[in-house]
Amino acid sequence: MTNKHSLETRIIARAESDQAFRRQLLHDPRAAIEQAFGVTFPASAVVHVEEDRHHTLRVVLPASQVAEVELDDAQLTEINGGSGNAGQIGGGDVFGPRPGYRDL
């Protein structure tokens, strides 16, 4: 099974090297991806492809799979281990750029 990130990476690479595929991808993304990569999307899936316009930031959040739960102070301390520095990240950009995306 192909994961979503791997498929996106392959689609971008192919679209950068194959202009006919890029045109088909922009015109009929579902058919282009299914034909080129041998995947089948469920009928309910929405497949949307757009070109980067350099001044557009598009963020797609994953579906929330966990209901929000309120924790009391004791539970937070237990999870946190009592440390005042928990959750802090140091040393620069941890995540880096997403493949296929350029800085705005």
N, C-alpha and C positions, 0 to 999 in steps of 0.2 A: 504494500500500500504506500502511496506517495503522500508525504506530509505536505501541508499547505506551504510552509516556507520553502521547502525544496522545489515544489512546483513553481512558485513565484520566481525563484532564482532562475530556473530553467526557461521559463517563459520570457523573462527579461533578456537573458542571453541570446535566445533565438531571435527575438524581435530586433535586437541590435545588429545582428548579422544577416538577417533575411528580410528584406523590405516587403516582399510579397506576403510573408507571414504577418508582418507588422500591420499592413493594410487590412488584411483579413481579420486580424485580432481587434482592430479598432472598429471594423464594420460589423462583425459577428463573433464576439469573443468566445461564446460557448462552443460554437462549431469549430472555430480555429483551434482552441485548446483540446477539445475532444479528439479531433482528427490528428493533430500533431503529436499528442502525448498519450493517446490511447486510454484516456480517462472518460468516465461517464458521470455527469453531474446528476443529482436527483432533480426531478421536475421542479421542486420547490426552491432550488438553489438560484440565487441571483448572481450572475457573472457580469462584472463591470470592469472595463479597462479604459483608462484615459491617459493621454500624454501629459507629462510633467510640464507645467508652464512657468517654472522657475520662481514664480511669485505666489505659489499656492502651497499651503501646508494642509495636508489631509491626514487625519489621524483616524485609524479604524481600531476601535477598542474591541477586545475579545468579549464574547458573551459572558455575562456574570453567571458563575455556576455555584456561588456560595451566597447564601442569605447573610445579610449583615447581622452581626451579633454584638450586643453591647456587653463589654467586660467590665467588672468592677475593679477597684484598685488592687485588691489582693490577687485577682487573676492576672492582671497586667504585670504585677511584680513577679509572680511565679513564671510567667512566660519570658519576661525580661531578665530573669535571673538576678534582679536587684541591682543591676549595673546601671549607672547613669549614662553610659556611652553606647548603649545598645541602639542599633539602627543607624549609627553614623557611618558614613562611607568616606574614606579619605583617599587622596592620591590620584586626583584627576578624573577624567571621564571613564566611568566604569563600563558603560554600554557601547559607546562608539556609534558610528553611523550605520544605518540599516542598509544592507546591500542593495544596490540599484537606485539609491536615492542620493541626491546632491544637496549640499548646503544651500540655504536660501540666501 
